[in-house]
Amino acid sequence: MAFVAAVLWRLGPALGPDRAEIALTELGPTLRRELAARGSSLGAPAFVRIFKEPPLLELWTRGEEHFALFRSYPICRYSGKLGPKTREGDRQAPEGFYRVLAEQLNPRSRFHLSFDLGYPNAYELALGFSGNALMVHGSCVSIGCYAMGDAAIREIYTVISEALRAGQDGVWVHAFPFPLTPESLRQREGSEFVGYWRSLAPAFEAFERTRVPPAIEVTAQGYRLN
């Protein structure tokens, strides 16, 4: 029963207004204008990066040649500390690579709007990590999710949902503890998680270099860049 209650707490009731359509109607004209000014469009492929330190969510969209940063949003609240989520009930927000599909969007979330990250992924399952219904959502409360506040999630959700509606087969979300530069990793050599963070670093470095989300194969053996 505790498991069911936790899922319902995150997802909210199945009934209620379709806030996604309301957000698209209200925000669509402004988003189209602002994205066009950056050489992109509403419906262009999207990409998300999350950092716990500093607590930011970056929303990127594709232009003619590469992805450009559309907006950085302060994370209203995430639970836990630096380090991956490893077990159900540890109240940690995940760190890793996740692919959001259309069926993971929830326009009637208890927390305004939300999308499920898809934790645990194949690698996390192989490591024995456990948990479910880990979201990026509105409101400002968290028991393992990334809470963005309602105003921010309306923009983030709308850009992601329109990218999926326009044909993007999945929106990648890269969740990091902090920018994984060589220097930042050296500063945290004593952490129990530094080995895991090093497994995330090649994807961070690839995007920093190319401004194109790298093709990541998520397997039971780990993360592999193609």
C-alpha positions in Angstrom: 0.0 0.0 0.0 2.9 2.4 0.7 4.2 1.8 -2.8 0.8 2.7 -4.3 0.4 5.7 -2.1 3.8 7.0 -3.2 2.9 6.7 -6.9 -0.4 8.4 -6.4 1.3 11.2 -4.4 3.6 11.9 -7.3 1.3 11.4 -10.2 -1.9 12.9 -8.8 -5.5 12.1 -9.9 -6.2 10.9 -13.5 -9.0 13.4 -13.8 -8.9 17.2 -14.0 -8.1 19.8 -16.6 -5.6 19.2 -19.3 -3.1 21.8 -18.2 -0.8 21.0 -21.1 -3.3 22.3 -23.7 -4.0 25.4 -21.5 -0.3 26.1 -21.3 0.2 25.7 -25.0 -2.7 28.1 -25.7 -1.4 30.7 -23.3 2.3 30.4 -23.8 2.5 29.3 -27.4 2.7 32.7 -29.1 5.4 34.0 -26.8 7.4 30.8 -27.0 7.3 30.8 -30.8 8.4 34.4 -30.9 11.3 33.9 -28.4 12.5 30.6 -30.0 12.4 32.2 -33.5 14.6 35.0 -32.2 17.2 32.3 -31.2 17.0 30.6 -34.6 14.8 27.8 -33.4 11.1 27.0 -33.2 8.4 25.5 -31.0 8.5 21.9 -32.1 12.2 21.8 -32.8 14.1 18.9 -31.0 14.7 19.7 -27.3 17.3 18.6 -24.8 17.5 19.1 -21.0 20.4 19.3 -18.6 19.9 19.3 -14.9 22.5 20.3 -12.3 22.1 19.9 -8.5 24.9 22.3 -7.8 24.2 25.0 -8.8 20.5 24.0 -8.8 19.5 24.7 -12.4 17.6 23.1 -15.3 18.8 24.1 -18.7 16.3 23.8 -21.7 18.0 23.6 -25.1 16.5 23.5 -28.6 18.0 22.8 -31.9 18.7 25.5 -34.5 20.1 25.1 -38.0 23.4 23.5 -36.9 23.5 22.8 -33.2 21.5 23.2 -30.0 21.3 26.6 -28.3 20.3 27.4 -24.7 16.7 28.7 -24.6 16.4 29.2 -20.9 18.0 28.3 -17.5 15.5 27.8 -14.7 16.4 27.7 -11.0 15.3 24.4 -9.5 12.8 25.3 -6.8 13.6 22.2 -4.8 15.2 18.8 -5.1 15.6 16.3 -2.3 18.7 14.6 -1.0 22.3 15.6 -1.7 25.0 15.1 -4.4 25.0 11.5 -5.5 22.8 9.2 -7.5 19.5 7.7 -6.3 20.3 4.1 -5.3 17.2 2.8 -3.6 13.5 3.3 -3.0 12.9 5.6 -0.1 16.3 7.2 0.0 14.7 10.6 -1.0 17.5 11.2 -3.5 16.9 12.8 -6.9 18.4 10.8 -9.7 21.7 11.4 -11.6 22.1 9.8 -15.0 20.8 9.8 -18.5 17.1 9.4 -19.2 15.0 9.5 -22.4 11.5 11.0 -22.1 8.8 9.7 -24.4 5.4 11.0 -25.0 3.8 8.5 -22.7 5.9 9.8 -19.8 4.2 13.2 -19.9 1.4 13.8 -17.4 -0.8 16.8 -18.2 -3.0 16.2 -15.2 -0.3 15.9 -12.5 -1.0 16.6 -8.9 1.9 19.0 -9.2 0.5 21.0 -12.1 2.5 19.3 -15.0 5.1 16.6 -14.9 7.1 14.1 -16.8 8.6 10.9 -15.6 12.4 10.6 -16.1 12.3 6.9 -16.6 14.4 6.0 -13.6 15.8 3.4 -13.1 17.4 3.1 -16.6 19.1 -0.2 -17.8 22.4 0.6 -16.2 20.8 1.6 -12.9 18.8 -1.6 -12.8 22.0 -3.6 -13.4 23.6 -1.7 -10.4 20.6 -2.8 -8.3 19.2 0.8 -8.0 15.5 0.9 -7.1 12.7 3.5 -7.1 9.9 4.6 -9.3 7.9 7.7 -10.5 10.8 10.1 -10.4 9.6 13.3 -12.0 10.4 16.8 -13.1 7.2 18.6 -12.0 5.7 21.9 -10.9 5.0 23.0 -7.3 8.0 23.3 -4.9 8.0 20.1 -2.9 10.2 17.0 -3.5 10.6 13.5 -2.2 13.1 12.4 -4.9 11.9 14.6 -7.8 13.0 17.9 -9.3 10.4 20.5 -8.5 10.5 23.5 -10.8 7.5 25.6 -9.7 4.4 26.0 -11.8 5.5 28.9 -14.0 8.8 27.1 -15.1 7.2 23.7 -15.7 4.6 25.2 -18.0 7.4 26.4 -20.4 9.6 23.3 -20.0 6.6 20.9 -20.5 5.3 22.8 -23.5 8.6 22.9 -25.3 9.2 19.1 -24.7 5.7 18.1 -25.5 5.7 20.0 -28.8 9.1 18.6 -29.8 7.6 15.1 -29.2 4.4 16.0 -31.1 6.5 17.2 -34.0 8.3 13.9 -34.3 11.3 13.8 -31.9 11.3 10.2 -30.8 12.5 11.0 -27.3 13.9 13.9 -25.4 17.1 13.2 -23.6 17.5 14.5 -20.0 21.0 14.5 -18.6 21.0 14.9 -14.8 24.3 15.8 -13.2 25.5 16.6 -9.7 27.5 19.6 -11.0 29.3 20.5 -14.2 31.6 17.5 -14.7 34.8 19.3 -15.6 38.2 17.7 -14.8 38.8 20.2 -12.1 35.4 19.7 -10.4 36.0 15.9 -10.3 39.5 16.4 -8.9 38.0 18.5 -6.1 35.7 15.6 -5.2 38.2 12.7 -5.3 37.2 11.7 -1.8 33.5 11.1 -2.6 32.2 7.6 -2.7 30.4 8.6 -5.9 33.4 9.9 -7.9 33.6 6.7 -10.0 30.0 7.0 -10.9 30.4 10.7 -11.8 33.3 9.9 -14.0 31.1 7.5 -16.0 28.8 10.5 -16.7 31.6 12.9 -17.6 32.2 11.9 -21.3 28.7 12.8 -22.2 29.0 16.1 -20.4 32.3 16.9 -22.2 30.9 15.9 -25.6 28.0 18.3 -25.4 30.2 21.1 -24.1 32.4 20.6 -27.1 29.8 20.1 -29.9 26.5 21.6 -28.6 24.9 18.4 -30.0 23.5 15.9 -27.5 25.7 12.8 -27.8 24.3 9.4 -28.9 24.3 7.4 -25.6 23.8 3.7 -25.4 22.5 2.9 -22.0 23.2 -0.8 -21.2 23.6 -3.0 -18.2 27.4 -2.6 -18.6 27.2 1.2 -18.4 26.9 4.3 -20.5 28.6 4.2 -23.9 28.9 7.1 -26.4 28.5 6.1 -30.0 
